[in-house]
């Protein structure tokens, strides 16, 4: 097997193994702000900074990985204006 196939299989297995854990975390992150909004609080004050950090990291990683494509797309859109 090629190295990329092995890496792909490992990623699939990790996602399959961790799916119940991810589902539990998402329901808790959704429940806390909803219960606080019902009592008149603000959403931002109930979210833990760690949750916000974990939410932002995947977007930053994607931006770093696809930065050349994003910049070229931005340049083509700007050129058409």
C-alpha positions as semicolon CSV with decimal commas, in nm:
position;residue;x (nm);y (nm);z (nm)
1;X;0,000;0,000;0,000
2;X;0,108;0,353;-0,063
3;X;0,183;0,585;0,223
4;X;-0,111;0,811;0,135
5;X;-0,354;0,519;0,147
6;X;-0,236;0,420;0,493
7;X;-0,267;0,779;0,615
8;X;-0,616;0,804;0,469
9;X;-0,725;0,483;0,642
10;X;-0,586;0,603;0,974
11;X;-0,781;0,928;0,941
12;X;-1,102;0,742;0,862
13;X;-1,055;0,514;1,164
14;X;-0,990;0,808;1,395
15;X;-1,307;0,982;1,279
16;X;-1,512;0,664;1,318
17;X;-1,378;0,599;1,669
18;X;-1,428;0,954;1,799
19;X;-1,775;1,025;1,658
20;X;-1,970;0,968;1,987
21;X;-1,733;1,202;2,172
22;X;-1,773;1,476;1,912
23;X;-2,152;1,443;1,919
24;X;-2,162;1,482;2,297
25;X;-1,944;1,793;2,289
26;X;-2,160;1,959;2,025
27;X;-2,481;1,905;2,218
28;X;-2,329;2,057;2,532
29;X;-2,196;2,357;2,341
30;X;-2,543;2,413;2,198
31;X;-2,733;2,358;2,523
32;X;-2,542;2,608;2,740
33;X;-2,601;2,919;2,525
34;X;-2,965;2,823;2,463
35;X;-3,039;2,789;2,833
36;X;-2,864;3,119;2,904
37;X;-3,058;3,300;2,631
38;X;-3,384;3,179;2,788
39;X;-3,289;3,346;3,116
40;X;-3,195;3,675;2,947
41;X;-2,815;3,638;2,932
42;X;-2,588;3,697;2,637
43;X;-2,446;3,414;2,429
44;X;-2,086;3,537;2,436
45;X;-2,064;3,539;2,814
46;X;-2,163;3,171;2,839
47;X;-1,916;3,034;2,588
48;X;-1,594;2,922;2,740
49;X;-1,283;3,077;2,574
50;X;-1,153;2,725;2,518
51;X;-1,460;2,642;2,310
52;X;-1,408;2,955;2,102
53;X;-1,043;2,862;2,055
54;X;-1,132;2,510;1,942
55;X;-1,390;2,653;1,704
56;X;-1,142;2,893;1,538
57;X;-0,845;2,658;1,495
58;X;-0,987;2,447;1,207
59;X;-1,064;2,762;1,007
60;X;-0,713;2,893;1,061
61;X;-0,563;2,562;0,954
62;X;-0,775;2,558;0,639
63;X;-0,674;2,915;0,561
64;X;-0,305;2,830;0,597
65;X;-0,335;2,516;0,384
66;X;-0,538;2,682;0,107
67;X;-0,393;3,034;0,129
68;X;-0,258;3,034;-0,228
69;X;-0,594;2,930;-0,371
70;X;-0,778;3,184;-0,156
71;X;-0,544;3,466;-0,261
72;X;-0,571;3,375;-0,630
73;X;-0,951;3,361;-0,603
74;X;-0,951;3,701;-0,435
75;X;-0,731;3,846;-0,710
76;X;-0,955;3,712;-0,988
77;X;-1,266;3,849;-0,819
78;X;-1,101;4,189;-0,770
79;X;-0,983;4,194;-1,134
80;X;-1,338;4,142;-1,262
81;X;-1,466;4,452;-1,080
